Amino acid sequence: MLVEDMSNEDYHAHPAISSSAVKTISTKSILHWKNAVYKDNSAFDLGTAVHAMVLEPEKDLVLCGPENRRGKLWTSAREEAQLEGKTLLTQEDYAICLDMVSSVMSNSAAVELVSDLCAVKEVSIFGTDEETGLALKARPDIFIPERGILVDLKTTRDASPKRGGFERQFFSLGYHIQAAFYKYVLELAGYPIEDFIFLAVEKEPPYAVQIHNLHSDVIDEGLYQVKKVLRQIKDAGDSDTESTGWPSQNTILLPKWMKATDRIDDMTDHMITDVEALWPRIDRTYRFDQAEKRSVPCSPFYDGSSYTIQFRMTSAKAKELFTHMAKAYSEAREEGWPEQIEVPFKKDEETGTYTGKATIKGAYGKEATRKPNLYDAGGNKLPEEFLLTTGSTVNVAVAFFPYNMREAGVSLRLRAVQVIKYVEMEERNPFGAVEGYVHNSDANPFKPEPLIDEDEVAEVVEESVEAPVEKVVEKAPPLKVVKSKAASKTKPKADIDEGFSNIIDNWD
């Protein structure tokens, strides 16, 4: 159901579940949602004002107030504005708001969305979740039914598309949940949505504007969270005493922002050198698809998403790496943990080499993991679009993370990769060599013979008549046919000392 003339106050008073409720439960708990108390926060006034001036300029919903928020003059003006359903800004904030609006309306792509003749703005839409029966509501900033487009206007500190820009705020504030929720509610109401667009404008000069489209993986992850929360709400029922669902105790870990995350050497416990890269998947995050039985690209927030590289190493390097891993485990070992760990490498019995694996999840909690960097042999950072190939020789920087869950061990967390020798990617060619056209070849059977004039023809004829020459054809030497021999695979000499060999041979 779509309602065009519902006021903002009536919409918020409606008991249906909103995207804000879903985000609150997802990031905190049902208890926080059920006991939420609305607080008037002037910090949101600027964003509210920008929305009103961009989306509904004809309603004159923003007022320029006193110079600051102190004193009776501001209090009185604020109360009067609230009674009229308007937003009051200080003189400074009002000037900033005008600059932000001007920046938005100077962006041709933004104007196209805002000024679309078919667009409806601040419309209220209701639907019912089929699984739980819960009533849901959504109020998108801009809805263009004919194009199946939803647009949400966001004021932000950083609107840039660079890594760590708008994307960081996007996921930390649960915008992917909001987008998926809105799309889901509108489709329940009978309005198919093809695209969700975030129109971001910065709150500081030069008030840059950027349009962000959403990949389908982002919507899928958001919808997963939405469905999960709706089931939680259904299971909780009408209880006002719902617990937080938090564990009884929690261990505080050192946050990422307190670590020198830009220095690879500070994040690295060991450098695995001169190994062969196998099936590297570090251009973006991947997950294993059970239906397709292969790894497929996915959102960093999808369950099972990770950056991964497998590597083939000699027995000597495997021994060295395992020695460091065993030491890390011994230092981190707690009471009740097994005394020893098994070798986590797969042995190729034919070649005597070992295969290891380094990986890192796409996200931890609500924060995306930094993509492992790639460097060339000179230590220069390779571009984001660089694709590492199987067979390339690499150095792999890893960190050790001992664990004791179903089994004990040490995982290799991927930090960075240095490309020492690069194997060019070969295109698959289904065709073999056959007789026919060869590009830029003199032996082209379809190439026309060069034309000669009549005088040249006559001269050739006279010479052939006067001095006939017996044509001598030299026999070409017989072709030597060399039978190809199948390349014999030789096993490298074992360089494992007796102690490590026993460990490997007894590995279950």
C-alpha positions in Angstrom: 0.0 0.0 0.0 1.3 3.5 -0.9 0.2 6.6 1.0 1.3 9.9 -0.5 -0.1 12.5 2.0 0.9 10.9 5.3 2.8 13.3 7.5 6.1 12.5 8.9 4.7 12.4 12.5 1.9 10.0 11.5 4.4 7.8 9.7 6.6 7.5 12.8 3.6 6.9 15.0 2.5 3.9 12.9 3.2 0.6 14.7 4.7 -1.2 11.6 8.3 -2.2 11.7 10.7 0.3 10.1 14.3 0.1 8.7 15.5 2.0 11.8 14.0 -0.7 14.1 15.8 -3.4 12.0 19.1 -1.6 12.1 18.8 -1.1 15.9 18.2 -4.7 16.6 20.9 -5.8 14.2 23.6 -3.6 15.8 22.3 -3.7 19.4 19.4 -5.8 20.6 15.6 -6.2 20.7 15.7 -4.7 24.2 17.1 -1.5 22.9 14.5 -1.3 20.2 11.5 -2.0 22.5 12.7 0.6 25.1 13.9 3.2 22.6 13.2 6.8 23.7 13.1 9.5 21.1 15.6 12.3 21.8 15.6 15.7 20.1 19.1 16.0 18.7 20.1 19.3 17.0 23.0 17.4 15.4 20.6 16.0 12.9 19.0 19.3 12.0 21.5 20.0 9.2 20.8 16.7 7.5 17.0 17.2 8.0 17.2 20.7 6.5 19.2 19.6 3.4 16.6 16.9 2.8 13.7 19.4 3.1 15.4 22.0 0.8 16.4 19.5 -1.8 13.3 17.2 -1.8 10.5 19.6 -0.8 11.7 23.2 -1.4 8.1 24.4 -2.1 7.1 23.7 1.5 9.6 26.2 3.1 10.4 23.8 6.0 13.7 25.4 7.0 14.1 28.6 9.0 17.2 30.8 9.7 17.4 31.5 13.4 19.6 33.4 15.8 23.4 33.4 15.6 23.8 30.6 18.1 21.8 28.1 20.2 22.2 29.9 23.5 19.7 31.9 25.4 15.9 32.5 25.5 15.9 33.8 21.9 16.9 30.5 20.5 14.7 28.5 22.8 11.6 30.5 21.9 12.4 30.4 18.2 13.0 26.6 18.3 9.7 25.9 20.1 7.8 28.0 17.5 9.5 26.2 14.6 8.6 22.8 16.1 5.0 23.8 16.4 5.0 24.6 12.7 6.7 21.4 11.8 9.9 23.2 10.6 13.6 23.0 11.2 15.4 25.9 12.8 19.1 26.4 12.0 21.7 28.9 13.3 22.8 31.5 10.8 26.1 29.6 10.2 24.3 26.3 9.7 21.8 27.9 7.4 24.5 29.2 5.2 26.2 25.8 5.1 22.9 24.2 4.2 22.4 26.5 1.3 25.9 25.7 0.0 25.2 22.0 0.3 21.9 22.3 -1.6 23.5 24.4 -4.2 26.2 21.7 -4.7 23.6 19.0 -5.1 21.6 21.1 -7.6 24.7 21.8 -9.6 25.3 18.1 -10.2 23.6 17.1 -13.4 23.1 13.5 -12.5 21.7 14.4 -9.1 19.3 16.9 -10.7 18.1 14.3 -13.1 17.1 12.1 -10.1 15.6 14.9 -8.0 13.7 16.5 -10.8 12.3 13.4 -12.5 8.7 14.2 -13.3 7.6 10.8 -12.4 9.3 10.8 -9.0 7.3 10.8 -5.7 9.1 12.1 -2.6 8.7 11.3 1.1 5.9 8.8 0.3 4.9 6.2 2.9 4.7 2.5 1.8 3.4 -0.5 3.8 3.7 -4.2 3.3 3.4 -7.5 5.2 6.3 -9.9 5.6 5.2 -13.3 4.2 7.2 -15.4 6.6 6.5 -13.7 10.0 3.3 -11.8 9.2 4.8 -8.6 10.6 3.6 -5.2 9.2 6.5 -3.3 7.6 6.8 0.4 6.6 9.2 2.4 4.5 9.5 6.1 3.6 12.1 6.5 0.8 13.4 10.0 -0.1 12.7 9.5 -3.8 10.7 6.8 -5.5 10.5 6.7 -9.4 7.9 3.9 -10.0 8.3 3.9 -13.9 12.0 3.3 -13.6 12.0 1.1 -10.5 14.5 3.3 -8.8 14.8 4.3 -5.1 17.0 7.2 -4.1 18.2 8.1 -0.6 19.9 11.4 0.1 22.7 11.2 2.7 24.9 14.0 4.2 28.3 12.6 5.1 31.8 13.5 6.1 33.3 11.7 3.1 31.3 11.1 -0.1 34.2 9.8 -2.1 34.2 6.4 -3.8 37.7 5.6 -2.6 38.3 2.8 -0.2 37.6 4.0 3.3 35.4 6.8 2.0 31.6 6.7 1.9 31.8 2.9 1.9 33.1 2.8 5.5 30.2 4.9 6.8 27.8 2.9 4.5 28.4 -0.4 6.2 29.1 0.9 9.7 25.7 2.7 9.8 23.8 -0.2 8.3 22.9 1.6 5.1 22.9 -1.8 3.3 20.2 -3.0 5.7 18.1 0.1 5.0 18.5 -0.3 1.3 17.5 -4.0 1.3 14.6 -3.3 3.7 13.2 -0.5 1.5 13.5 -2.6 -1.6 11.8 -5.6 0.1 8.9 -3.5 1.4 8.2 -1.9 -1.9 8.3 -5.2 -3.7 5.8 -6.6 -1.1 3.6 -3.6 -2.0 3.8 -4.5 -5.7 6.5 -2.2 -6.9 9.5 -4.0 -8.4 12.8 -2.2 -7.7 15.7 -2.4 -10.2 18.2 0.0 -8.6 18.9 1.6 -5.2 20.9 4.8 -5.4 22.6 6.7 -2.6 23.1 10.4 -3.3 25.8 11.5 -0.9 26.8 15.1 -0.3 29.7 16.2 2.0 29.0 18.5 5.0 32.3 20.4 4.6 33.6 22.5 1.7 33.7 21.9 -1.3 30.5 20.0 -0.5 31.3 17.3 -3.0 28.5 15.2 -4.4 28.8 11.5 -5.4 26.2 9.0 -6.7 26.6 5.5 -5.4 24.9 2.5 -7.0 24.6 -0.8 -5.1 25.9 -4.2 -6.2 23.4 -7.0 -5.9 25.7 -8.7 -3.3 25.2 -5.7 -1.0 21.4 -6.0 -1.3 21.6 -9.7 -0.7 23.6 -9.3 2.5 21.3 -6.6 3.7 18.2 -8.7 3.0 19.8 -11.6 4.9 20.1 -9.3 8.0 16.6 -8.0 7.5 15.1 -11.6 7.5 17.2 -12.6 10.5 15.9 -9.6 12.5 12.3 -10.1 11.5 12.4 -13.7 12.8 13.9 -12.4 16.1 11.1 -9.9 16.5 8.5 -12.6 15.8 10.1 -15.0 18.3 10.3 -12.3 20.9 6.5 -11.7 20.8 5.1 -9.0 23.0 7.6 -9.5 25.8 9.0 -6.3 27.3 11.6 -8.2 29.2 13.5 -9.5 26.3 17.2 -9.9 27.1 19.9 -8.4 25.0 21.0 -11.8 23.8 24.6 -10.9 24.6 27.0 -13.4 26.1 27.4 -13.4 29.8 31.0 -12.2 29.5 33.1 -10.6 26.8 36.8 -10.2 26.1 38.0 -6.8 24.9 40.5 -7.0 22.1 42.8 -4.3 20.9 40.9 -2.4 18.1 42.2 -2.2 14.6 42.6 1.6 14.8 45.1 1.3 17.6 47.4 -0.9 15.4 49.7 0.3 12.7 47.5 -1.2 10.0 49.3 0.7 7.2 52.7 -1.0 8.0 52.9 -4.5 6.7 55.9 -5.3 8.9 53.9 -4.6 12.0 51.1 -6.9 10.9 53.4 -9.7 9.7 54.7 -12.6 11.8 56.4 -14.5 9.0 57.4 -14.0 5.4 57.0 -17.1 3.2 59.5 -16.5 0.3 59.8 -17.9 -3.2 56.7 -20.1 -3.4 54.4 -20.8 -6.3 51.0 -19.1 -6.2 48.0 -21.4 -6.6 44.5 -20.2 -7.4 45.0 -16.7 -5.9 41.7 -15.0 -5.1 42.8 -11.6 -3.8 41.4 -9.3 -6.5 38.2 -9.3 -4.4 36.3 -11.5 -1.9 35.1 -15.0 -2.8 32.9 -17.7 -1.2 32.5 -21.3 -2.0 29.2 -22.0 -3.8 27.8 -25.4 -2.9 25.5 -25.5 -5.9 28.2 -24.6 -8.4 31.0 -26.5 -6.5 33.4 -23.6 -7.0 34.4 -20.3 -5.5 32.4 -17.3 -6.7 32.9 -13.5 -6.2 30.7 -12.1 -3.4 30.3 -9.2 -1.0 32.8 -8.9 1.9 29.8 -9.2 4.2 28.6 -12.5 2.8 29.0 -15.5 5.1 32.2 -17.4 4.2 33.6 -14.5 2.1 37.4 -14.3 2.1 40.6 -13.3 0.4 42.6 -16.5 -0.3 45.9 -17.7 -1.8 47.3 -21.2 -1.9 51.0 -21.7 -2.4 53.2 -24.6 -3.3 56.6 -24.9 -1.4 59.5 -27.2 -1.0 59.8 -29.5 2.0 62.5 -27.3 3.4 60.2 -24.2 3.3 57.3 -26.2 4.7 59.5 -27.3 7.6 60.6 -23.8 8.3 57.0 -22.4 8.2 55.7 -25.2 10.4 58.4 -24.6 13.0 57.4 -21.0 13.3 53.7 -21.9 13.5 54.4 -24.5 16.2 56.3 -21.9 18.2 53.4 -19.4 17.9 51.0 -22.1 19.1 53.2 -23.0 22.1 53.4 -19.3 23.2 49.6 -18.8 22.9 48.6 -22.2 24.3 46.1 -22.1 27.2 45.1 -24.6 29.8 43.1 -27.4 28.2 44.6 -26.9 24.7 46.3 -29.9 23.1 50.1 -30.0 23.6 50.9 -30.3 19.9 49.4 -29.4 16.5 49.4 -31.4 13.3 51.0 -30.2 10.1 48.3 -28.3 8.1 49.9 -28.7 4.7 48.9 -31.1 1.9 51.8 -33.3 0.6 52.2 -34.2 -3.0 53.6 -37.7 -2.8 54.8 -37.6 -6.4 56.9 -34.4 -6.2 57.5 -34.2 -2.5 56.2 -30.6 -2.3 53.7 -29.2 0.1 50.6 -26.9 -0.4 49.7 -24.3 2.2 46.9 -21.7 2.4 46.7 -18.2 3.7 43.3 -16.4 4.0 41.5 -13.6 5.7 37.8 -13.0 6.0 36.0 -10.4 4.1 34.7 -8.7 7.2 34.8 -9.0 11.0 31.7 -7.9 12.8 30.3 -4.9 10.9 33.6 -3.7 9.4 35.1 -4.8 6.1 38.6 -6.2 6.1 41.3 -4.3 4.3 42.1 -6.0 1.0 45.6 -7.5 1.1 47.9 -5.4 -1.0 50.0 -6.6 -3.9 53.5 -5.5 -4.6 56.0 -6.0 -7.4 59.6 -7.1 -6.9 60.7 -3.5 -6.5 58.3 -3.0 -3.5 55.9 -0.9 -5.5 52.2 -1.3 -4.8 50.4 -2.9 -7.8 47.1 -1.4 -9.0 43.7 -2.6 -7.6 42.8 -4.3 -10.9 46.0 -6.4 -11.0 45.2 -10.1 -11.4 47.7 -12.5 -9.9 48.0 -15.8 -11.8 48.6 -19.4 -10.8 52.3 -20.4 -11.4 53.7 -17.0 -10.5 56.5 -16.9 -7.9 55.6 -14.9 -4.8 56.4 -13.9 -1.3 53.5 -14.1 1.1 53.3 -12.0 4.3 51.2 -13.8 7.0 50.2 -13.4 10.6 49.8 -16.4 13.0 46.5 -16.9 14.8 46.5 -19.9 17.1 43.1 -21.4 17.9 41.5 -24.3 19.8 38.0 -25.0 18.6 36.9 -28.4 17.2 40.6 -28.9 16.7 43.7 -27.0 17.5 46.0 -25.3 15.1 47.4 -22.1 13.7 45.7 -20.2 10.8 47.7 -18.1 8.4 46.1 -14.7 8.1 46.9 -13.2 4.7 48.5 -9.7 5.0 50.2 -9.0 1.6 51.7 -10.6 -1.4 54.9 -9.6 -3.4 55.1 -10.8 -7.0 58.7 -11.9 -7.8 58.1 -13.7 -11.2 54.8 -13.1 -13.0 53.3 -15.7 -15.3 51.3 -14.0 -18.1 47.7 -15.1 -18.3 47.0 -17.2 -21.4 43.9 -17.0 -23.4 42.2 -20.3 -24.1 42.2 -21.1 -27.8 40.0 -24.0 -28.9 41.5 -24.2 -32.4 44.6 -26.0 -33.6 46.6 -25.1 -36.7 45.0 -26.1 -40.1 45.7 -25.2 -43.7 44.4 -21.8 -44.7 44.7 -18.1 -44.0 47.6 -17.0 -41.8 47.6 -13.4 -40.8 50.6 -11.4 -42.2 52.1 -14.4 -43.9 53.5 -14.7 -47.4 52.3 -18.2 -47.6 48.6 -17.1 -47.6 46.9 -19.3 -50.3 44.2 -16.7 -50.8 46.7 -13.9 -51.4 46.4 -12.7 -55.1 49.4 -12.7 -57.3 50.9 -9.3 -58.2 50.0 -8.0 -61.6 52.8 -7.3 -64.3 52.5 -5.2 -67.5 52.5 -6.5 -71.1 56.1 -5.4 -71.9 57.4 -7.5 -69.0 55.3 -10.5 -70.2 56.8 -10.1 -73.8 60.3 -9.9 -72.5 59.9 -13.0 -70.5 58.5 -14.9 -73.5 61.4 -13.9 -75.8 64.0 -14.9 -73.2 62.4 -18.3 -72.8 62.3 -18.9 -76.6 65.9 -17.9 -77.4 67.6 -19.6 -74.5 65.6 -22.6 -73.3 66.9 -23.8 -70.1 66.3 -27.1 -68.7 64.6 -26.7 -65.4 66.5 -28.3 -62.7 64.7 -29.2 -59.5 66.8 -29.8 -56.5 65.6 -32.4 -54.3 64.9 -31.2 -50.8 66.7 -33.1 -48.1 64.5 -35.7 -46.4 62.7 -34.4 -43.4 63.9 -35.7 -40.1 61.0 -36.9 -38.0 61.7 -36.7 -34.3 59.4 -38.5 -32.1 58.5 -36.5 -29.0 59.2 -38.2 -25.7 56.8 -37.7 -22.9 58.4 -35.5 -20.3 59.5 -37.7 -17.5 58.6 -36.5 -14.1 61.5 -36.7 -11.7 61.0 -36.6 -8.0 63.1 -33.9 -6.3 65.6 -35.1 -3.8 64.2 -35.3 -0.3 65.6 -32.6 1.9 63.6 -33.3 5.0 65.5 -34.1 8.1 64.6 -37.2 10.0 62.6 -35.4 12.7 60.3 -33.4 10.4 59.9 -36.3 8.1 58.5 -38.4 11.0 56.0 -35.6 11.7 54.8 -35.4 8.1 54.7 -39.2 7.7 52.6 -39.7 10.8 50.2 -36.8 9.9 46.6 -38.1 9.9 
